[in-house]
Amino acid sequence: MTITDVSRCTMEVIEVEEFLRNPPPGFTVEAGYRFVKSDPENCCVFIDDFELSRGGKVVFQHSQGKKITVRNLGDYTRFRKNLTSKKIYILVSACESKPSTDKKAPKNRRVLQQYVVSIDGRNPLIKWEIERGLDRTISSVAGESYRVDIDLCDALRGWAGESFCLLGNREKVTPVWKDTCFTLKYYSDALFDFPHWLGFSKRHFKISYHGR
């Protein structure tokens, strides 16, 4: 599937080097692909600083990072509004389906390629999934501190299907997708926040792939 094909979907998946060479609307790239500016009025960027495979650090100027902390209802309301009124961007990795045979790190999987993934939070179906996931989280924690992972793994699997080919590789692969979440952390001012301290306030919901 080409970038042109994907652009007609509710989700865009662009190889990171291609993204830096030809940034989409709302982005500009400076300093030899090292510094990326985005339009905060239209883009929600959740990308930590990272190293390119060929070397060199990439920084997204207006990125909130993959872990976002809010401490009051006003911050939460702004975060929620941003998610459902802008395009959302995260960086993911396509990894080998088989883990490394290195006995020192048996669970490691080699990263094959990295991609910038975008979903349109304004899309009615995606907006509904985000709002439903956040509402269910809030109703289940009863005012306590919590963290919720918003996961694009299912959406990526649906997009890739069985015909996914890595750039420069004609063979079809079924990669394991890594780093597919961004996380909202909400800290309440409750004096005795035992469920949060004990790790019982972690939640997780997934965004689906809605095709073309």
N, C-alpha and C positions, 0 to 999 in steps of 0.2 A: 504494500500500500504506500503510495507516495504522499508527500506533504500536501500536495494539492487535493488529493482524495480526502485526507484527514481533515482539511480545513472546512469541509462541508459538514462535518460532524459536530456534535455538541462538545466534543473533546478534541484537542490538538496534541500531538505527540511529535516533538521535534528534536532530532539528535543535537546534543549540546554545541558541537562545533558549528553546525549549520545555523543554530540559533544565534551564535555570536557573530558569524559572518553576515547573516541576513536577518537582523532582529525584526520581529513582527511589529505592527503598529503599537505605539505606546512605549517602545523601548529604544534606547540609543546606547551604542557601545563605544567606549573610549579607551585610550591608553593601551592599544594593541590587544584588545579583547579582555583586558583586566578589570575594567570598571564599567558596570552596567547601570544605566539610569532608567527608571520606569516612571510612568505617569500615575501618581498615587490616586488620582481622581477616578481612574478606570481600571486599575490593576491592583490586585491583592497578591503580593509576592511573599511566599514562605520558603525561602531558599537561604541556607547557611552559606558562608564563605566556603569555597571548595577549590581543590587543585585539579587542573587539567591533566589528562594522562600524559601529555607531552611536556608537562611542567608549567608552572605559573599559577598564581592564585587569582581567582575570580571573585569579585565583590559586587553584590547587588545593592545599590545605594538605599533604596526604600524598602528593602526586605525586612519583615518582622521576625525572620528566623522561623524554624520549624516548631518552636515551642513558644506559645504566646501566653503571657500571664495577665490576668485581669483581677482586680481587687474590689470592684464595686459594680453595682447594677448599671451605672452609666457606661463604664468601659465595656461591659458585656454587651449592652445594647448596641454600641457602636461597632463592636466586632461582628456581631450577628448581621447588622445592616450591611457592613462591607462585604461579607461573604455572599449575601443574596442580591447584591446590586452591582457587582464587578466581576471581571474575569479573575480566576484563581490560578496561580502558577506555583508548581513545586518541582524539585529536581529528583528524579528517580534513577535507579540503576537496573539494567537488565543483566542478570548473572547466570552463570552456568547452572544447568539443572542438577548436576552432580556436585557434591561438596568436594573440597580439596582432599587429596590423599595424604597430605602432610599430617603426620601424627601429632605434631605440636599444635596444629589448628584444624582439627577434623571437621569443624562445622563451617569453616570459611568457604565461600563460593567466589570464584573469580569474576570480577566485574567485566562484562563484555563491552557494554556501551552505556553511556549516560544520556538521559533525555530530559528536556524540559516539557512538563505536561501542563496543559491548560484546560480548565473546564469553565464553562460560563455559568456563574452563580445566578444569573438573571433568567436562565432557561427555566420554565415553569416546573419541569420534572425534577431538575437538580435542586432548585430552590425548595421544593416540597420535601425532598429527601433530607436536605440540610436542616430545615426547620423542624421536621419530625424528629430527627436524631437529637437535636439540641433540646427540644421539648421533653423527650423521654428521659434524657439525662437529668434535667432539672427536677422533673417530677420524682425521680428515683433517689435523689440524694437529700431532699428535704432541707435545703438551706445550708448544707455542710460544704466544706471545701471539696473540690473534686478535680479530676482531669479527664478529658475525653479525647480519644484519638479519632480523627476524621480520615478515613482510609480510602484510597483510590485503587487498591489492588484489584478488586473485582472489575472495575471499569477498564483497567489496563488489560486484564485477561480477555474481556469481551472485545476490546478493540483489536488486540493482536490476533485472536482466533487461532486458526491452524495454518495460516499462510504468512506468518511473520518471518521476515528475513532481515538480518542485521545488515547495516550499511557495509557494502563491499563484500558481502557474503551471499552467494546465491542459494545456499542451503537453508531450508526451513528449520527453524529452531523453536523450542518452547521454553523460553527463559523463565527463571524465577525472578520475580520483581521485588526489589528491595528499596527501602526508604520511601514507601508509598503513603506514609501518614504525615499529617501535621497535627499538633496537639494544643488544645486549649486547657490552661490551668487556671482554675478559679479558686481564690483564697478568700474565705469568709472571715469575719472577725469573731467567730464563735470561740469562747474561752476553752471549752473542752471538745476538741474536734477529733474524737477518738477514731471514728471510722476512717477518716483521712489518714491519720497517723498510722493506722494498722494496714493501710493499703486496700481498704474495702470500697473506696470511692472512685475507682478507676472504671471508665466506661469506654465503649468503642462502637462506632457505627461506620458502615461502608456506603460509598456512592456507587451506583450502578452505571453501566454503559448503556446508553439509549440509542445507539446506532446513528444512522444518517437521517 
